[in-house]
Amino acid sequence: MAQVFDRSSNALARASLVLTGLIVIALGVALNSLQRSPWVTKQGQRPDQPVPFSHKHHVEGLGLQCQYCHVSVEKSSYAGIPPTKTCMNCHSQIWTDAQLLEPVRHSWATGESINWIRVHDLPDYVYFNHEIHVNKGIGCASCHGRVDEMPLMYQQNTLQMEWCLNCHRNPGVNLRPASEIYNMAWAGPSSDKPVWCTTTGKGGPTAQGVSCVTKDPNNSNPEVAQVEAPKVGASGQSQVVSDAPAMTAMSPAVSYQRFTSQADLGHFLMDKYHIRTANELSSCEVCHR
Amino acid sequence: MKELVGTTHMGTEPTMAEGKQAQVITTIAPAKMTLAEVRAKLEGKTGKRFWKNLDELSDSPQFQELMQEEFPRQAGAGEWVDSVSRRGFLKVMGASFALAGLAGCTKQPDEPIFPYVKQPEDLILGKPMYFATAHPFPTGAVPVLVKSDAFRPIKIEGNPEHPMSKGKSDAYTQATLLDLYDPDRSVQPKFRGEPAQWGQFQQEFAKAVAGTKTGEGVYFLSETITSPTLAAQWKQVAAKYPQAKLVQYDAVNGDHARAASKAAYGDYLDVQYKLEEADVILALDADFLGGIAFPGFLPISAAYAERHRFEAGKTMNRLYVVETMPTVTGYKADHRLALKPSEIEAFSAALAGGGSTLSNPDAQKFLTAVLDDLKKSGGKAVVVVGPQSPASAHAAAHALNASLGAVGKTVVYTESIAPIPSEQGADLKSLVADMYNGKVQWLVLLGVNPLYNAPSDLEFTTAFNKVPVTVHLGSHVDETGFYSTWHINKSHYLESWSDARAYDGTISIVQPMIDPLYGGKSAHDVLQALLDPSVSAYDAVVANAKTYITGDFPTGWKKALHDGWVAGTAFSPKLAGVPKTAPITTSAPTAGAIEISFRPDPSIYDGRYGNNGWLQELPKQVTNIAWDNAALMSMDLMAKLGIEENEAIELNLNGRKVITPVLMTPGHPDDAVTVHLGFGRRVEAGRVGAGVGFDAYSLRTSDAPLSAAGLTVARGKGTYDLCVTKVHNIEHRGSYAQRDLEHPLSDKEGTYSLAGHEAMERSIIRYATVAEATANPKYASEGASGTWVNKVGYNPQGEAPEHGDSFFPDSWRYDHTAVVGAGQKVLQNSWGMSVDLNSCIGCNACIVSCYAENNIPVVGREQVKIGRNMQWLRIDTYFEGDLHAPKAHFQPMMCQHCENAGCEQVCPVGATVHTPEGLNTMVYNRCVGTRYCSNNCMYKVRRFNFLLYSDFDTESLKFMRNPDVSVRSRGVMEKCSYCIQRIEAVKIEADKNNRAIADGEIVTACQQACPTDAIIFGNINDPNSRIAKKKAEEREYQVLADLNFRPRTTYTAGVINPNPELA
């Protein structure tokens, strides 16, 4: 009987072995990149919302403060989605017959909720808490990106566990003075734009213990590092709730420390804000229970 | 109409093994054993022996076999209890599984957000709010704080500011949360079974009653009224319609107490016990540690536990208990005497008669010693009686408390907390007579279920059929609601306005937490329909509150709502005077006659909680039965009748019959049988309660509501596998026993059997008498010498290795200072718990609290039977000594959070890991369900979701979940987390304010519920914390310390205070 397989089959067999290996590797790589791809993470996607709400217009254009809508961000795990009432505060006066706002008016008239689609959606077994992040010097933009430049809201980061852990293992890189929490444009100190910080010696909420400015406080007329309403105070609590006395801590007697790099500032704030150790922050029960 | 004779569900157990399929073990019920065998086993054994159930005691080969399986319930075909074989299932489901694996990696579906249209002003979404209200209960309201998440009640806790309860609560109160969300609740009014409108009823009712002019023929049958407002409304109705009648009836009531107080003092009085003042306590069939079925359970048990602590400079109290059915009170007692009901009457008579003779020498000796002790105490003594005590005991207590000088000190008489006190049994009887005579035109049933629980001799159903119009106000379309002309769906107390008096008389306003889920109405609304229907329940409560809130009303009202109680409404003691003592009449016990005793069920009371899965699944006090009731009797009676455990028998009481399974109860008196009421609910009870157990009401008559003589027992009704949880948690431990066998140690007299081994040689339970503990304060720890009570150290490695003995001495240190930022050092938190075994009374409140806090699923009877109940916390009861009069020791057992945890070392996926603060934490989303951790856990505290137990579908139950705790799915291991969600919440709050967590700021759910403060939780790194101080005490010990798992939960060894005369 003639040989069934030609000699060339040997080469084919060898090649198929190699090929199988390659396919397995390729499959692994493909699954890995799939899992991290925006298709899975929804990073950068803009879901169809009932109203094409523009954060850019409201924040950058009109200068609305984050907390005007997200009222409980400093007080609760949940930042809060504004009730229809919040929209109607203005839109009962302006753009009252805009077609785009029909769902808002409908909601107001009927008492039915506006049916938003969640953009930043963590798995149900993750217990994220806004208040502790905001109170400990993690700015909105650190996770949510430049919301003030987003005409339509999308998810800036992957929100995957590795992304969370990047910061939980080394929070210093993202810490900022609590007074800068709502500053979308905060870029950290540099040698061009140093930041001066000092301790106020005050107890109470985290942010009141530290005061930071972006102009040399040794010159006269220091300017507080705040994006809006800078005259109110060095309190990192929002202007809405702050009752901190205005700038009493700014007397020349106070010694300010000058920071020119995020690393130094992060280190300083880690200490002053009593940020827990990386070991504690990356422990499972912090987010899963 | 349905036949109302007791129905049972014997012989309907599905047989699991079919054909060639592997035998599936569906039960780990104890193996059978005769009394002679037990006796033989016990023969010649001395020393302390602890045991949990009969088989362990007897150390039978079957039991050994059972123990070889770590999860006996997985023997055979594994987790499948139905007849579908595993292979068959895999064949069918293979494809789905393959897809399911992939599905795990796909993206999440879009999730909607529904914001408020107008957000309530005070609401901070994500932060719970707490509102004060009160749980009305016939024996007195329990003031509570309700945790509300976005206005959904999600947890009920005691009100810490209340002067009576001081923040404690009980199992029933905790479980009422599930009642609110019960999917079987009635959702709308019904007229002849058809949906109807409330307004329609309101009009017809008002019109019909107005037509009678005087209210003749209008009868109300209500549960015991404790609401002053409802009483006031009734007075208005009675004024408008003088012929209308109100009868109050609860199947479990305080008739005997009321009658006795009237006989002694000429008025219905309530008794308040001040156990904080009592050195000697005698309880006559009074289960005052069992739960709120006993009036004043919360303050009484707290005071008992406080005086039961063994502390320098304090005299420990001594508790004597005389009772029929063993209760947790009896088991906590320093001396317990088991007597059958008629003997208790004789005992009471002898007690009141100054110690006249009893035929029973044991009882006589007990009586003499108790009387001596009571008299010696100089007025610091008390005789406690309760709703379940016979009339003679009440009479004896009144007389004795007066003659001991206890009145005014340990006993205080006050007016009745029920604003309209009555003798309910007699009233019901006359109501039924009127029903037979056709006098009753309208019968309005307010929250009662007489078709189920009325005394069987009254033939209530027949009488009910003679009434033209019956109205049923009830939370469920229950047995009575189903047959009533009108059914009105009743609002839950968390949905309605009312008020109620607590045990001490303090009035609490009952305020709604949530709009009625199904538009339910309360008794206030029904009565108001006859007055002015435009007045709401709220208006009625406000109007009546003006009579007891003093000062500026709006301020006082706000304060009452905020605080949860109205100051100054507590009763002041009444000067009762000298009790009239009539000679106590007792029915002479017939020798050898079997008596039956009826008791409310420790878990579901009179049946009202029958549809509450948490309470049904709760292992009952003493018997550890879940989802069943049984004829409870002693070993001797079983031998006499020739019956075995789990045999079905027929109880026959004067021609009324019921078929029941049998369970041996250690410490039950001979010639008596105890049955628990509240079971055998019919199909109307709901999906949980229907058909569970047998109906003991069918034996109970109006003239003998507590006990009756003349019971006969017939054998041969088949078998019935009771669902008992006792043996579930016993670990495979042959190897340990083997080691001891090979190295016989000092105590040659002890037993080497596996059964006796655990609690004694391994010192799981440690205790001493006061004298021993005083002589050797270190009795509970290693290294002590002299009068060792429990032979601690019997094991060569009796305790955890010392620091120097360990290979890794610093591996489990948690007193590290955490360096934060630039060199600042903070002592790390390190959580620990301590349970005081002296204070634990085994009341089960902690378990139900844990259910609510941690979203624990209910698994059902079949699953419990094979050991898959999901409670994170159980109360182990260890018996010791004589089968007839055992001592018992309660030990709450939950995850011990071992520093050197065995579970963590074997988890292949890192799903159970250690946190820097020393918690042994479960990461559910990592768990793949290998169950290795459970195998390696020596405390058997891990619970596995063998099937999809959590209800993800029922809408109403979704409202109830604690949003801070994951709802676990199938295939996930779970266990006690020390309430990690509470720890994290407090940590975040403290971190926000840059401060350390204060001691006592974190309260775990079990600790919160515990009426006796037996559980302490806190930071053991803070030397000033309560927990650190407790851990430093000499009586503190670790369970199974020698295995070097280093548990974070420790136990405080018990101290008992026996009377030397009875020793």
Interface residues (C-beta under 8 A of the other chain):
Chain A: L31 L34 Q35 W39 V40 T41 K42 P47 S72 K75 S76 S77 Y78 G80 I81 P82 P83 T84 K85 S107 W108 G111 E112 S113 I114 N115 W116 I117 R118 D121 P123 D124 Y125 Y127 N129 E131 I132 N135 K136 G203 G204 P205 T206 G209 H267 F268 L269 M270 D271 K272 Y273 H274 I275 R276 T277 N279 E280 S283 C284 E285 V286 H288 R289
Chain B: C105 T106 K107 Q108 D110 E111 P112 I113 F114 P115 Y116 V117 K118 Q119 I124 L125 G126 K127 A818 V819 V820 G821 A822 G823 Q824 V826 Q828 V913 T915 P916 E917 L919 T921 V923 Y924 N925 D964 V965 S966 S977 I980 Q981 E984 I988 D991 K992 N993 N994 R995
